[in-house]
Amino acid sequence: MNPSVSTASRIASLRASMQRHGLSAWIVPSSDPHLSEYLPERWQGRQWMSGFTGSVGTLVVTAAWAWMFPALRNANRLTTVRD
């Protein structure tokens, strides 16, 4: 992960790509195709995109909003991301 790139700029870049491809929403889960308990770094896209470090959660990005849906046990790690 590149810490010098902000969460807001990553989401803005995703939104630009979504607009180019005619997509209205993008879902970023906290899983790999095998539903592994411990994810390799290459499958930690939700953490990279949102900055949320909880173990389980789903990020949903639209043109106007970005929502993070954490597992309840991780809700205390959730912070507001302004974009």
Secondary structure, DSSP 4 states (H G I P E B T S, - for coil): --TTS-HHHHHHHHHHHHHHTT-SEEEE-S--TT--SS--GGG-HHHHHH---SSSEEEEEESS-EEEEE-GGGGGG------
